[in-house]
Amino acid sequence: MEETRESKIAAKEQDSPQILTSEADESDNESIGSDESLIEPYFQYCFKIERLLESIGLRNFSVKPIQHGYEFQNCVYALQSTADDAEQYILRVPVLPNFEYHETRCSSIENDAALLGDLEHKLPGLAPRVKAFDATKDNPLETPYTVQTRIPGVSLDHVYDELNFEEKCAIVDQFVGLLSRIESIHFRVAGTFSANPLRWTKIRSVTSGAVLKLFDEGPEEFVSGPKIAEDREGRDLKLFLSSHIEGWICQQKKEEVSLSLPLLPRLFGMLETLGREGAFAAKETPVVLNHWDLEPRNIMVEKVNDAWKICGVIDWDGAMALPRPLARRAPDWIWDYNREGFTGLLDNDHHPNQALSDESKDLKAYFDAKAAATLEGYLEDAYGKGVWLRTIWTFARRGAENCWYVDLLKKLVDDWDAGPAAEDEGVRAFWYYWTLQLKSLVSRWF
């Protein structure tokens, strides 16, 4: 009998990492028994988890491994109360190869807990809530961890390619609403989120909220200058980008040999040209919340009354406050979905140079119309000068820290030099080049 669309979705839900058996299977135990693993096999590690849950008051919970022991990947476990089906949590244990030797506290655990504490009030019901965490090794796991509430449903990437056009449009409607909610959270300055000095109980963290730390690219004597805090607030987008570029130039001048130093000043010229074309016409640029990885794998959906509903977003690690154009990377997964592909790596746009099907074109047109009607200035930020601004931001934030980045910076300069007549094609070619380079790099890693 031919497999129906509903049966395919049901099969994917069954295979989803969120739908698990009660025991780790044989293949899991084999995969984590290799020398590459930074953690012991699950059949041994599970006893540490049981002791941890007892110590933080989560008694009578079953534990199911979602991801355990793979090299350089965080460990994730589903916790289910045996007394109340509605009480579910996720235990996240980050892989920290150098933690034992260089740190006594894991700042990323504290920062993420503080941010999620803020989001509990600013985006109620949309982000996980922190139940407990420890940023030290002083616990039964002997490593930092976080316990978060579990958002119901499955990740969108397990069902999206099986949805029909009308169902995808319904997801688009909700996704644009999601973007609107996230963008509605404004900040006075741009930066990364850090925890205030905090205290916590073994059950629930008590924090005074996350604070914003200005991006600190550049040598210490530069970033400690009297004007840096004002220049990097982000509301003046041109000044914000220029300050970061200048910081990297000052840093590279301290190096004996720098391949990027001749190229970085070219970014100033690009900003001047974009300014003449109106990229910085707004008197003040809003600084908004940015979830840098808002991909289907991090969007949780649930079927309610025969319709798919977005019920939350996970993996807020690395969220930032950014000037709005830098946060508006177009979600091309909506119309060019490829579950096995890579999109949005290195905070950049992914516009593969390939033809779209009629349905994909219709989906893109539907999203663009919805976004234009809901989000002020979205299309220009997503597809116009904002593409160049986000590219420049990549190097303003990270410089050209290795030969690979230097090659990409050279490619940006070459595409820019192709001139306004070739701008659209140059942008497409540039991102197609990036896509190939990223896939090549990822294939070498894995």
N, C-alpha and C positions, 0 to 999 in steps of 0.2 A: 504493500500500500504506500502511496506517495506521502512523504512527510509534509504535514501542513505547517503554515507559518506559526500557528499557536503552539504546535508540538516542538518546533525549533526553539521558540522562546522558552518554553517550559524546560527543555533540555538544558538551555544555557543557564537558567535560574538554578537548576539542580547542580550544574557544574561550577557555578559561581563560587569564589572563595568565601562569600558570605553564607553559603549553605553548606554545612560541613557535617561529616560523620562524627561520632562520639570519640573515636580513637584516631590517632595518627596512623596512616597506612604504611605498608612496608616500603613503598617507594620513598616516602618522606624520611623514614629512618635511614634508608640507604643514602639519600642525598645529603643528609647532614652528618654523615659519619666520615666524610673525607677530610684530608688534611687542610683543605681550603677553608673549612668552616671555622668561624671565630667563637663558636659556642658548642657546648656538648650536645649529644643526641637528645631528642625530645623525651625518650623514655626515661632518661635520667633527669633532665631539666624540669620535667613536670612536677617533681617533688618540691623543687624550690618554689615553683609558682604556688603550689598548695600552701606552703608555709607563709609566703607573702600574703596571700588572700586572708589567711587566718590572722595575720598580724595587723591588717587594716580593717578587720571586721566584716569581711565578705565571706561569710560561712555558708556552706551548702551551695556551692557553685560548681558547675561543670566547666571544664576548660577544653577548648578545641583549637588546635593550631591552625592559623591561616597562613602564616609565613614564618618559617623557623630555620635558622642556621645557614642560609645561603650567603655566600661571600659578599660582603659590603651591602647587604640588604637588612633593613631593620626587621626585628622579630615582632609578629603581631598575633594575638590570641583572642578568641571570642570567649567571653565569660557569660554564663547563663545561670540564673538562679533556678534551683530545683523546686523552690517554693512558689515563685511568682514568675510566670513566663514573660511578663512585661519588663522585668528587671534584667537588663542586659548591658554589658560593658565591653570595651575593647582595652586590652593591655598592650601597650606599645613599649618595646625595649629597643632603643637605638643601638646600632653597632658603632662602638667608639674605640677603634684600634689603639689610639694613643692616650686614652683617658687615664689609664692607670699610671702613666709615667709623667704626664704634663699637667694634670688638673686634679683638684680635689672636689670641685663642683662642676656640674654640667650646666653651663649657662643657657644652652639652647632649650633644655627641659624647663628651666625657670621662665625663660622668655615666652615659650609657647603656652605654658600654663597661665601666665599673666594675660596674654592676648586672648586666649579662650575665655578667661574670666570676664574680660571686657565685652567680648562678642556675645556672651550670655545675655547681656542687657541691651546691646546695640542691635543684635540680629537674633532675637529670641527664637529658639527652635530650629535655626538654620545651621548652626555649628555645634559640634560635640561640646558637652559640659565636662569639666574636669572633676573627677571624683576623688582622686588621690594622686600624689606624685612624690618622688624623691629625687633630688638632683645629686645625691651622693651615692657611695657604695655601701652605706650603713643600712642595709636591709637584706632580707633572705636571698634576693637575687644577686647581691653583691655587684650591682650595677644600677645606674639611674633608670627610671621607668616613669610612665604615666598611665593612669587608668582613666578612661573617658567613657561617657555614655555612648552607647551604640545607636547610630541613626538607622532606622528600619529600612528595609528594602534591599535592592541590589544596585550595583553600580551601573550607570547608564550604558557603559561600553559593552555590557553583556546582552543588551536587548536592542540597541539603537538600529543596527543594520537590518533587523527583522521587522521594524515598524513600517507601516504603509505611509504614504505621503501625508494624509490627514493627521495621523498620529505624530509624525515628525513636526508638523506645523503646530500641533498642540504643545509639544515640547519647546519649540521656538518661543511661543507665547509666554510660557513659564520662565524660560531662560532669560528673555529680555526683562521680565519682571524681577528676576534674580539680580541681573546686572544693575537695574535701577535701585534696588535695595542696597546693594554693596556700595554703589557710587554715592548714595545719599549720605554716607558716613564721611564727613569732612574733617580735616585736621588743619591745625595752624601752620605746621611745618611738615616737610617730607623727611622720610627716614625709615629706619628699621625699628621694630618693637623690642623693648627690653623690659625686664622686670624691675620694679622698685625693690629696695630691700624688703624682704618678706618673711613671714613666718607661716608655718602650716601645721596642721594636725595630721595624724596618720590617716584620717578619713577624708578630710576636705581641705584643700589649700585655702589659706586666707591671705589675699594679696591686696595691695593698695592700687592695683591696676597696672596696665602696661604704660610705659612712657616711651616717647619717640626719641631715638638717638640719631642725630644727623649723620648722613653718610660721611665717612671719614677718609675718603681716598686722598692720597698725597702724603708727603713727608710730614712728620710731627710739627716742625717749625712752620709749615705752611697751614695745616689745618687748625693750628692754635692761633692763627692770625685774628686780629680784632674784627674783620669784616666777614669771616667765613660763615658765622652763624646766620648773618643776614643774607649773604649771597646764596646760601644753600637752603633757604626756607622753602623754595619751590614755587612760590606764587608768581615770581618773575621767571618764566621758564628759560628764557635765553640766558639770563644770569646764572641760573641753576646749572645748566649744562656747561656753560663756559667755565664756571668755577671748578667743576670736576675735571674738565680737560686740562685746565691749568695745573691742577694738583698732580695729574699724571705726568705732565711735562716736567714739572719740578722734580718729581721722583726719578724720571728717566735721565735727567741731567746729572744725577748723582752716580749713575752707572758708568762703568768704564766703557762698555760697548752697549749701544741701544739701537736695535733695528727699527723700533717704532718711533723714535724721536723725530726723524725727518717727516713722518707721516701725520702724527697727532696734530700739529698746527693746522693742517688742512681742514680739520673739523671746524675751526673758527670761521674759515671762509664759507663753509657750507651753512653755518648758522646765519652769517650775514646775508647770504643769498636767500635763504628761507625767510628771513626777516623782511627783506624787501618784497617778497611775494605774499606777505601777510600772515606768516605762521605765528607771529607773536603780537598780533593786532589786539588781542584781548588785554585789557588793562591789568587784569589779575587772573591767574590760572588756578582753578580749584585744586586742592590737594585731597585725593580720595583714597579710600581703602582699596588695595589691590591684592587679590588672590592670584598669584603669578602662574598657577597651574590649574586653571578652571577648565579642565578637560573632562570627557565623559567618565574616565576612570575615577574621578573624585566627586562626581555628581550622583547622589543616591536617589533612586526612583522606586515607587511602589505602585502596584496596580490597585486602584480604588474604584469600585463600581464600573469595572471594565475599561477604565482609562488610566494611563500612566501619569503619575504625579511626581514632580520633583519634591522630595521631602527633606533634603539637606545637602550640605557640602562638607567633605572631609579633607584632611591633609592641608591645614592652614600653616604648616611650617614654612617659614620664609616669607610670609605675607608682609607687605610694605605699605607705606603711605607715599603715593607718587602724584606728581602733577598729572592731571587727568589724561592728556593725550598719550602719555607714556604707559598708561594702564589700559589702553583701548586696542589691544591686539585683536583683530577680527577672529571670531571662532569658526575657522574654516572647516572644522570637523562636522559642522551642521550640513554642509553641502558637498564636502569632499572627504567623507568618512572612510578611514582605513585603520581598522583596529590594530593591525600589525605595524603600522607606520609610526613615525615620530613627528609630532607637531609641537611648536612652541618651545623647543629647546633653546637654552641660553636667552630666554626672555624675548625671543625674536619672532617676527611674523613668518609664517610658512605659506608661501604662495607658489605651489608647484606649477611649472610651465606645462600644463596639460589641459586638454579639452574636457569640458564638463558635459555630462548627459543632460538631456532636456529637463529631467526631474531635478537634477542637482542645480541647474540654472534657476528653476522655479523656486527651489528652497532658498537659494541665496537671495533672490529677489524678494521673497516673502520676509526673510530675516531683515534685509536692508530696509524695507518699508516700515517694518515694525520698530526697528531700532531708531530710524530717523524720526518717527512720530513720538517716540518715548524719551530718547536720550539726546539732549541738545548738542548739535555739532558732531554727532557720532560718525557720520560717513566720512567727513574730512579727516577726522582723527584716525579712523580705522584704515582708510584706503588712500588718502591724499598725502599731505605733507607729514602727517603723523607717522607714516612708514619710515620716512627719512629720520625723523626725530627719534624714534625708538631705536633705529640702527645706530645713530650717533650716541644715544644713551648707553648702549651696550659697551662701547669703547670708553665713554666718559666714566662709566661706573667701574669697569674692569681693566681699562688700558688695553695694551696688547701684551699680555703677560707671558706668551710663549710664541714659538715660530708659527704655530697654527693660527693664532689670533693675528699675527702680523700679516700672514697671507690673506686673511679675510679683510683686514683693514686696507690692504693694497687693492683688493677687489672692489671694495666700497669706493675708493678714490678713483679707480678706473671707470666704474659705472657712473659716478658723478661727472667725470670729465667727458663722458659721451655726449653731454649737453642736453638741454631741455627737450629737443626734438626726439631724443632717444630715451627720455626719462621713464616712461611707462614700461617699455621693453627692458630697459636697464634694470628696473626694480624687479621685474619677473625673473630675469636672468640671474640677478644677484641672489635671490632667494632660492632659485633652483640649484645654483652652485652650492649654497649653504646646505641644502637638503642632502645633496650627494656627499658632501664632506662629513656631515653629521652621521649619515648612515654608515659611511666607511669607518668612522671613528668608533661608533657603537659596536660594529661587527668585530673590531679588533679587541674591544673590551670584553665582549661576551662570546 
